[in-house]
Amino acid sequence: MRAAALLWACALALAPCATTAQEQIAPAPANTIYPGEIIRADMLRATAYPGGVSANVVLSQHEIVGKVARRTLLAGRPIVAEALSEPQALSNGALVQIVFHDSGVTIVAPGQALHAGSVGDAVRVRNVDSGVVVTGVIMRDGTVRVGG
């Protein structure tokens, strides 16, 4: 009974927990999660592993939610960090706004992404008006910031 109560407390805390030296609790898929799916909290459940888990297993639910499965994640199996990636913020060929900001001057131009990327990634973008290719960083709002 005590182990079940501790398991429930760990699940509510959304933090890594260990019940004993041999048992560890980690989030695991409630059902199979397929590559490309964005992981939601309702897709996970706290699972006890009597023999513990390896070092590369993600132990906290908040480190998983919002990530994309890079490969199939089986129900009840621990999730390793290498099986997760950030969601793409920009797809190849997408139309974006290129933003240059320096010394109080902001220039915005239409662009087309030359490859996909996630927030914070450097990406090459072609200016639709001039054809010039520039490199910038993908911002949270979906724009690509170049220069300054």
N, C-alpha and C positions, 0 to 999 in steps of 0.2 A: 504494500500500500504506500509506503514512504517513497519508493522509487517512482511510482506513478505520479504522486504529488510533485516530486522534484522535476520530473519530465514536463509536467504541465507548467510549472513556474518558469522553467527555462524557455518553453515555447512562448509564453507571454512576454518575457523580457526581451526576446529577440536577440539574445546575446549568447556567446559561447558558454557552455556549462559542462562540468564534469561531475558525474555522480560518484564515481569511485575511481581508483587508479586504473582499473581495467575497462571501465565503461565511459564512453563519451557520447554527448548528444550533439548532433549537427543537423542542419536543415537538409531535407531530401525531397525530391519530387513526389507529390501525392499520386500523380499519373505520369506516363511517359511524356517528356517534353522534346519536341523535334527541333532540328537545326533551323535557325532563323526566327524562332518564337521569342518574343519578349517575355521575360519571366515576371509574373505577378506574385504577390504575397499569398493569394489563395491557391497557387499552384504548388506550394511547399508545405511540409509538415515537419515538426521536430521528430527526429528519429534517434533512438538509442542504439549505439553500436557497442556490444559487450566487449569486444577485443580492442576498442579504440579505433582511431582513424589515422591515416598517414598524414604527414606534415603538409602536403599540398592541398588538402581538403579545406574548403571554405567552411568556417565554423559559425558565421554570423549571417542571419537572414538578410540584414540590410546591405550586405556586400553582394547579394545575389539579385535582389529585386531591382528591376529596371534594366538588367543586363540581357544580352541576347545569347541564346544557346548556340555554340559553335558546332556541337555534335549532339547526337541523341542522348538524352539524360533519362535513365531508367528509373522507374518508380522505386522508392525505398533505398536507392543506392546513393552514397555520398557524392557530392559535387566537387570536382577538382577545379582549381582556378583557371587552368588552361582550357576548360570547356566553356568559358564565358568570355564575352567581349562587349564593348560598348556598342550601343545601337548606332547605326549610320544616321548622320544628320544631313548628309548630302549624297545623292546618288550620281553616278556617271551620266553626264549629259544634262543634268538639271540646270534650270535657269536660276541664277542667284543675283544678288546685288553685291557688287564689289565696292567696298568702302575704304577710302583713304582719308585719314585724319591726321593733321599735323599743324601745330601752332595756331589752333583755333579755326583752321580751314578744313572743311569736310567736302570731299568730292565723292559722289555716288555714280556708278555706271553699271549698266546691265552686263552680266557675264554668263558664261556657260562652263560648268565644271567639266574638267577633263578626266577626272576619276572620282571615285567615291571616298568618303571619309567621315570620321566622327568628330564631335566637338573637340577643339584643341589641335586637331591634325592639320598639318600643312598640306595644301592642295593647290594644284595648278588650275587656273581659270583663264578662259579666253574672253577678252573684252569683245562683246558682240558688235559694238560700233566700229572699233578700230582694228580688230583682229589680233591685237597684241596679247601675248600670253604672259600672265603674271602669277606669282606665287603668294599665297596669303594663308591666313589661319581661319578655320571655320569657327564662328562664334555661336553662342547659344541661340541667338535669334535667327540663325540660318544664313546670315550674311558672311561674306569673306572679307576679312580686314587685311589690307596690304600696307606696307610702309610704316612710317612713324609710329 
